Amino acid sequence: MAVSIATNRYKRLTNLWLPVIMCMGLIFYASSITGKDIPSLFPHEDILFHGAIYAILALFFYRALKNTGSRLIRLQLFIFTVIFGFAYGASDEFHQMFTPGRDCSGFDLIVDTIGTCAGGFIGVIFYKWLK
C-alpha cells in the first residue's frame, strides 16, 4: 500500500514537472543553435517565438506549482511564475553569449518576460482547467 502511494505521488510529480523541464530543455537546445543555422521564416519571427515559448513555459510552471500541494494564492503563483520566467530568460540570454552568431539581448529578455506574464495571466484566469 505504501509503495502504491509513493508511486502515485511520483507519477503525479512527474506529470506536473516533466513538461516544465522539457520546455526548458527545448529553449536551451534552441539557444544552442548557431546564428547562421537558424532559418528565417518571416521578419521578426524571434519576437513571436520568444514570447510564445515563454508563455507555454509559464503555463506549465504555473500548473505544476499550483498542483504540487502549494497553498499559494493566485497572485503569489503569478508572481513566482514571472520571477521564474525572468530568471530562466536571463540564464538563456547569458547562455547565448557563448553560442557562435548569437548574443545576449536585453530586448529578448523583455519579450521573454512579457511572454511569461501572458502565460502566467492565462494560468490565473484558467487555473481550474490546468489540472
ZILIN-V664599 format. One record per residue. N is the residue number from 1. RES is the residue in one letter. PSI is psi in whole degrees, 0 to 359 (none if undefined). Layout:
# ZILIN-V664599
n;res;psi
N;RES;PSI
N;RES;PSI
This chain:
# ZILIN-V664599
n;res;psi
1;M;315
2;A;324
3;V;319
4;S;318
5;I;316
6;A;319
7;T;316
8;N;319
9;R;318
10;Y;315
11;K;319
12;R;314
13;L;321
14;T;315
15;N;330
16;L;316
17;W;339
18;L;318
19;P;324
20;V;311
21;I;320
22;M;320
23;C;319
24;M;319
25;G;320
26;L;317
27;I;316
28;F;316
29;Y;312
30;A;326
31;S;344
32;S;351
33;I;129
34;T;152
35;G;322
36;K;343
37;D;2
38;I;117
39;P;147
40;S;119
41;L;321
42;F;162
43;P;140
44;H;29
45;E;330
46;D;327
47;I;313
48;L;315
49;F;317
50;H;310
51;G;317
52;A;313
53;I;326
54;Y;332
55;A;318
56;I;315
57;L;318
58;A;319
59;L;314
60;F;316
61;F;314
62;Y;313
63;R;314
64;A;314
65;L;317
66;K;322
67;N;13
68;T;17
69;G;11
70;S;142
71;R;24
72;L;146
73;I;168
74;R;320
75;L;318
76;Q;318
77;L;317
78;F;314
79;I;314
80;F;323
81;T;315
82;V;318
83;I;315
84;F;312
85;G;318
86;F;314
87;A;318
88;Y;323
89;G;319
90;A;318
91;S;326
92;D;316
93;E;321
94;F;316
95;H;322
96;Q;340
97;M;336
98;F;6
99;T;124
100;P;134
101;G;4
102;R;163
103;D;168
104;C;121
105;S;121
106;G;324
107;F;318
108;D;321
109;L;321
110;I;315
111;V;319
112;D;316
113;T;322
114;I;317
115;G;319
116;T;317
117;C;317
118;A;314
119;G;319
120;G;320
121;F;318
122;I;320
123;G;318
124;V;316
125;I;318
126;F;28
127;Y;332
128;K;330
129;W;358
130;L;14
131;K;none
